Amino acid sequence: MGEMKQARPTVLEVHHMIKTYGSTKALRDVSLSIREGEVRGLIGENGSGKSTVASIIAGMQKADSGSMTYRGKEWNPKTMIDALEHGIGMIVQESGTVPGISVAENIFLADVDRFRKGPVMNRRKMMEEARRILDDIGAEDLRAEMLTGALDIQSRKLIEIARVMRQDPQILVVDETTTALSHRGREIIYRIMRKMREEGKSVFFISHDMEEIMKECDALTVLRDGEIIRTFDRDEFEEEEIKRCMIGRELKGDYYRSDDDSQFDPEVVLEARHVTVPGGEPLRDFSIQLHKGEILGIGGLSQCGMHTLGKVLFGAIKPVDGSALIRGEQVKNEADAMKKNVGYVSKDRDSESLVLQAPIGDNIAAGGLDRFALGHILVTPGAEKAYVNAQIESLEVKCQSRKQYVSALSGGNKQKVVFGKWIGRGSEILILDCPTRGIDIGVKQAMYQLMAAMKREGKSILIISEEMAELIGMADRIAVLKEGRLEKVFRREEHPQEADLIRYMI
């Protein structure tokens, strides 16, 4: 395989690239290349520079210095649209769809005039072409005429994939897209990547998921602090060595939990009792109990109902039938859940759990005003500062100060701020929906160790996750949902494998 790959011509080269944001050096003299028919993984902790170099290649921004060549010619795209027209497309990590228009209009964004003859728009032809493109990528269940704003994160991400793939790119940049996708959505991306490889096209694949990187990539480039540390060919892939290159040291201590038993207190602290919620991600007569000192994992495919469950238990969604109970008392709303010492970390962190255009301190303090405000009314600057700083220090949030805006933080540090908001107020029960999505391996380990420590303190955690290794590694029990119903419960001592979980999800 190595010889065949060496025989393929180089399609793109990056030479001595430098990029600086203020005092931060995002890229320090980065050089790399990709060959035809190659899937090249880019991996590194948050802030390592992998997304920066990819975004420059795809025309999203300019480098400060350095040069690029594409098919032997100088490459300096003006915009992402310019890059895509010349054969380099990028699927970005953040959402890139417009909510108030149809799926088809989003697919042909900036190109709808092709369906216009004078003042008349041929909407039927646009819908037909959109349906064909969605079918081609394997998203045939998405309807072209639907309003995009009514769709979930995964469906919106599939629209972005369709928009790029309709242009038939020669090089595709996938920037952590799989973190927003379920098992089925990930398979769509993998299938596209494999097809491009077979056709002699190239892919830059950025991911935090070691398992998918090692499975899908032909070569892997590790970045750290804006520099390329090492490039591994496929026959050199060795997980511990890749991790060591990523973080500059060996991961000390356990990654997941090391114990095998599923001991917890019989006291029920959180319960869904015969809950029914209709809609796109339904729950049907659903019941489950979380016990004191238990980590309960909830898994399933997209739209199985697991994300709805988290919101029901926190009082954010009211079921049409059944009830959510905290220590035997019905939860009225989110404020009531907070009073009862329940915290909730949303899957959609940036829009639901954080105020990005506000300081770190304000975000953390917002969860604990009733804890440090005198008489629950008067906030003294000293008390607020002490409360916030305690969380920043204990969770090791990498920031300039508590006054820094959350929008400037990496994904891992944003998530630490969310955790700080709930841990600071002494939450006894945490509902965590995809808590490590888009977070690098070093911060993931810290999160897992924190969850294990909370369990030892007798606190209870409901972890909803699309990462089966995370559920297997952390949970005392794993409940598998399918189409809004409880399909199977595994206990930790049974040592379930991913294949066992998938059997009940599909």
N, C-alpha and C positions, 0 to 999 in steps of 0.2 A: 504493500500500500504506500509506503514511504517513497519508493522509486517512482510510482505512478504520479504521486503528488508533486515530486520534484520536477517532473517532465512538463507540468502545466505552466503556462506563462504567467508572469506577474501582471495583475490587472490594475492595482492601485498601490502607490507608495507615498508614505508620509516621511518628510525629511526634516529633522531638527526643529520640531514644532515647540513653540513657547507661548503660553497664555497666562496672563496675570489678571486677577480681579482685586484691585486695591493693593493691599499688602500680601494677599494670598497668591502664591505661585501654583496655579492649577496644573500646568504642564511645564516640565523642565526638560527641554531638549529631547522630545519624544520622536523616535523614528520606528516605523513598522511598515509591513506590506501584507497584501493578501493576493492569493493566486486564484485563477479561474477554478470553479468547482470546489472551493474550499469554504467550510464553515469555521470561522475563526472566533473563538470565545474571547471576550474581554472580561476580566474579573478583578476585583479589588474592593477594599472597604469603601464606605461612603467617603467622598472627598479624594479618592485616589486619582481621578482624572479620566476614568474610562468613558463616562458620558460626555465629557468636554471634548475629547479627541473625536468621538463619534459624531457629535453635533457639528464640528468644524468640517469633517468629511462630507456631511449631508447638507451643508449650506445654511445651517441655523445661525451660526455666528462665524466671526473671523478670528484667525490666530493673530497674535502680536508679531510673530516672526516665524520663519520656516517656510517650506513649500510642499506642494503635493503634485504628483503626476498620476493621470488616469488614462490608461491605454496609451502610454508613451508621450502624452501631451500634458502641458501645464494644466493643473486643475485648481480653479479658484471660483467656485460657484457664488453667484450674487445672493441667491435666496434658496430656500428649500424647494420652491417650485421650479427654479432654474435647474437645481441638481436633479430633481426627478425627471424633468424633460430630457436630461442628458444621460439618464440611466441609473442614478443613485437615489434610492428612496429610503426614508426613515420612519419607523413607527415609534413614536415617543412614549415616555413613561407617563407623562401627564395627559389628562383628557384633552382631545383635540377636535371635539365635535360641537356643533351649534345646536342647542336644545330645541329651538322653536321652529325647526324645519324638518322635512321628511328624511328618512333614511337615504332615499335616492338622491335628494338634493345635497346631503352631506357627502355622499360618495363622489358626486360631480362638482363639489365645491370649487368655485373660481373657474369652472368650465361648463356651466349650465347653458351658456350661449350657443353651444354646439347643437342644442335641441330647439333653437329659436329660428323661425323664418319670419323676418320682419317683426311685427308686434306679437306674433302668435308663438306660444310655447307648446311643443309637441310632448306633453307630459306622458302620454301612453308609451312613446318610444323610450323616454328616460326611465320609466318604471321597468320596461322590458329589459333594457340594458343593465340596470341595477340588479334585477333578479338574476340575470345570467352571471354577473360578477360574483354575487353572493353564493350562488350555486357552485361556481368554480372553486371558491376557497373553502367550501364545506359548511357554509352558514345558511343553508337553504330554509331554515325555520324563521329567519328574519324577514319580515315583510317590507318591501321597498317603500310602501306608501305610509308606513307608521311614522308618527311624530317621534323624533329622537329623544326628546325630553322625557318620554314615558318609559324609556328602556333602562335597564340596569347597567352597571359599570362594564360588565363583560360584553354585553351586546353593543355598547358604544365603542368599545375597543375593536370589536370585529368590523364595525363600519370603517374605522380608521385603516385597518388592515386591507379591507376591500378597496378603499380609495387609493392606497399606494400600489396594490397588486394589479389594478386595472391598467396601470402604465407599464407593466411588464419590466420592472427594473433589472438591471444587470448586477447591481450590488444592492443588497437589502441590509439596512441597519435596524436591528431589533433591540430597543433600549428598555430592558426590564419589563417588557410587555407582559410576560407570563405571570408576573405577580398579580395582575388584575384579572387573570383568567382562571376558570375552573379546569378540571381534568379534561373536559371535552374541548374547551377553548385552547388549552395548551397543545392538544393533539393537532388542532388545525394549524397552529404555528409550526409545530415540528414537521408536519406533512409538507407545508410550503417550503421549509428549509431543505428538506430532503429532495424535493422536486427540483429546486434551484441547483442543488449540488449535481444532480443527474444531468441537468441541462448545461452544465459548465458555467453556471453563474455563481456568485459569491455572497456570503452572509457574514456580517459582524454581529455576534450574538452576545449581548451584555446581560448577565444574570448573577444573582447572589446564590442561586440554587446549585450547589456543587454536583448533585446527582444528575440534573438535566444537562449541565455543562459537560460533564464527563461522558455522558451518553450520546449527546448530539454533535459534539464538536470534533473537528479533525486536528485542530491545534488550539492552544490556549495561551494568551498573553496576560501576564499578571502585572498590574500597575499598583504602585504604592507612593503616596505623597507626590503625585505628578510625574513619576519616573517609571520606566519599564524595568521591572526586576528580572523577569525571565519569560521566555516563550517555551512552552512544552509541546512537543509533538505527541500525537495520540498514544504511541507506544511508551511514552514517558509519564503518562498520567498516574500520579500517586497522590491520593487525597491529602495525607498528612503533610507532604512536601509542598503541595500547592497552598494549603492553609498557612504553612510557615512563611512562605514567600509573601502571601497577602498581608499578614500582620507583623512580619519582621521578628516573630518569636513563635515558640510552640504554645499551643493552647494548653494552659495548665488547668488541672482539675477536671471535673466532669463537664461534658457538653449538655447532654440531657441528664435526667435523674439516673443515679446508679443503682438504686434499690429496686427490688422486684416485687415487693408486697404492696397490696392496695388497702392498707389499713386506714380507716377514718372513723370518726365518731358517728354513731347511728342517728344523732340529731339532724333533722331535715331543716336546712336554713333557707332554701329557695326551691320553689316548686311550680311547675306548669301542670295544671289539673284539667284534663279534658278540653284543651285549648283548640279552638277552631278560628282560623283567619283565612278568608278567601283571597283570591288575587293571583298574581304571577308567581309569587313565592309563598305558597299556601302552607297552613298547618291544618291537619284534619284530626280532631278528637285526640290531640297529642298530650301525653303525660310524661313527666320526668321529674326526678328529685335530685337535688344537690345537697350533700351532707357537710357537716362541719369538718374542716380539715381535709376535704376531698378536692382533687383536681379531676373534674369531669370533662372529658373531651367530646365534642360534637362534630361529626364529619358527614360529608355527603357531596354529591355533585351540585353544580350550580342550580339554583332555584329549587332545591330540595326542601327549603323551609328553615334552614339552620340560622340564616341571618335574621329572618323575621323573629325567630325564637328569642334571640338576644334582646331585641327591641321590646318584645312582649314582656319579658321578665324584668326589664328596667322601667316598664310603664310608659314607654314611648309609643307603643301601638296597643290599642284596646281590642281584645278579641271579641268576635261576635257571639262566641259561646265559650264557656269555661272561664278559668281565672288563673292569674299569676299570684303566688303567695310568697311573702317574705316572713319567715319564722311563723307561719300559720296565719298571717294577716294579709288580706288582699291588698295588692299594690294599686294605688289610685293613679299616680302619674310619676314623672321623673323626679320631681321635687320630693315626693313621698318616699321614693326608693332611696334617694340620697340621705334623707333623714333616718332611714332604716339601715344606714351604713353600707349601701350598695354603690359600687362604681361601675362605669361602662366605658369601654374603649371601642369606638366604632371602627368598622372595616375601612370606611372612607374617612381616614384620619384628618386630612387637610380641610375638608368642608364640614365635618360634623363634630370633631373632637377638639379642634384648635381654631383660634382666631389668628391667622397667619400675619396680618398686618397689625399686630399688637406685640408688646414686649413679652419675653419669657415670663417675667415676674407676674404680669397681669394674668397670663394663662394659668399659671400654677395657683395663684392666689384666688382665682375665680371659684375653684372647687372648695376652698376652705374658709370663706368669709365668716361663716357661722362658727368656725373653730377659734379664730384669733381676734375677731372683732369684739370689742368690749360691749357686753350686753347685746351681742349680735347686731349692733348698729354702728358703733364708733370704731373706725379703722385708724389705728395709729401707725405712722410710717415705720417706726421701729419694729413693731410686732409683725407687720407684713414682710419687712425685709428679712427678719430672722426666720420666719416661716418659709419663705421662698428659698433663701440661701441654704437652709437645711436640706431641702429636696435636691437642689442643684449639686450640692456636695455629696450627698449620700448616693445619688444615681450617677454621679460623675458626668453630668451634662457638659459637653465641650462647647463653651460659649465665651464671648468676651466679657459679658456681665449679664445680670438679670434684666437689664434694660435693652439688650439686643433683641431685634424683632425675630419672631419664630420663623418667618419666611427665609431667613438667611441660614438656617440650620440644615444639616444633613438629615436624611430620613430617620436614621437611628436616634439622633439627638432630639428630633421632633417627637418621636415615640416616647423617649425618656421624659419629656415635658408632660405628655399625656399621663404617663404612669405617676409622675410626681403630683399631678393634680388630685389623683385619687388616693395615693398612698399617704400624702400629707394630711388628709382629713381623717386618716385612720380607718379607711374602708375595710370592713370585715369580709365582704363578699365582692369579688371582681368578676364581671362579665367581659371577656376579652374576645373580640371578633377579629380574627386574622392579626394578632398582635405583633407578629414579626414580618409582616409583608413588606418587602422592599428594604429590608434591614441587613446590614453586612454581618458576617459570621462572628466577629468579635463581640458586637453588641447583642446578637442573638444569644450567645452563650451567657452574657451577663443577665439578660431577661429571663432565661431559663433558670439560672441559679437563684434569681430573685423570687420566681414563682415557687421553687422548691423550698426556699427559706420561709415564704409566707405559709406554705402548707405546714411546715414544722411548727409554726407559731399558732396553728389551729385555725388559720383563715381558709376561706373556701374560694375556689376558682372554677369558673365555667369557661373553657377555652374552645371557641368555634374556629375551625381551621380547615383550609383546603390542602394543607401539607400533611400527608399521612404520617411521615416520619416524625413530625412534631407531636402529633397525637399519640403515637406509639411510644415515643420517648418520654412524654411528660405525664400522661393521664393515668389515674387509678382505674377509671372505667372509660370506655369509648362507646358512645351511642351513635349508631349509623342511621341517618335519615334517608328516606327515599319518597319523593312525591308527597311530602308533608306528613309522613307517618314514621313511627319508630320501627326500624326493620330488624335491628340486632344490637345487643349490648355485649361488648367484650370486656373482660377483667384483665388487669395488668399481668397477673400471674399466668394467664393463658398464653402470653407472648405472641399476640396476633401479628401476622405479617401484612404488608401492604396488599398482597393478593387476596387475603381473607377479607379485608375491608372492602376492596373494590367489588368483590363477589356480591355483597349485599347492597352496594350503591347503585349498580347498573340494573 
